[in-house]
Amino acid sequence: MCPVSSDKRDNQDSEFSQMIDARLSRRRFLAGTAAVSASAFLSLNPITKAFAAKGESALLNFEAVPASTADAFIVPKGYKATPLLSWGDPIFNGAPEFDPSGKQGSDAQLRQFGDNTDGMSFFPINDNRAVIAVNNEYTNYDLLFDHGGKAMTADDVLKAQAAHGVTVFEIIKSDNGWTLDKNGARNRRITANTPMQLTGPAAGHDLMKTELDPSGMTPLGTFNN
């Protein structure tokens, strides 16, 4: 890692602060409309104030949801929220349904929604079809396995690796709202064992080369993003 001078670091800090200030300014019309349930986020993150400052948004025309630490998904009056996908739900036709026993193997998890959703992005294709990409950051062994991770087999390890990574799926809009399209051409799972293409200044460097990837260009998988 290259050392950074104090002057350069100060300039970077200043630029970062300006970027945050600009982003918050653009988002002030959303003040008070975010429903956040994670108590750690509410208690530790100062950006929460930007979402809780106002009690009503004339621009978006609905009652604001106050910041809350309740273990609930809260939406404005007149709105409703329903689950779209949950861990273990099949994202392909022919994939097995979720088995809450924790005994399903790695082959099933490879074709199901990954564990512990973190960041996600929505990519519209048209007014009635879109793609969602979701980061599946980590696994919860107490729920993933019937033995709680205390009697791991080789396939259990593969199952945990299959529950990591990214889930990509298409959704379609109908009179009943958005639903998963199991026939979506873009549906896929990217796991801890999916071949990846490495780009950027480190690609191909000797320090990136391994026995399985002597080129340093095609590592396997992504997880814990």
Secondary structure, 3 states (H helix, E strand, C coil): CCCCCHHHHHHHHHHHHHHHHHHHHHHHHHCCCCCCCCHHHHHHCCCHHHHHCCCEECCCCEECCCCCCCCCCCCCCCCCCCCCCCCCCECCCCCCCCCCCCCCCHHHHCCECCCCEEEEEEEEEECCEEEEEEEECCCCHHHHCCCCCCCCCHHHHHHHHHHCEEEEEEEEEECCEEEECCCCCCCEEECCCCECCCCCCCCCCHHHCCCCCCCCCCCECCCCC
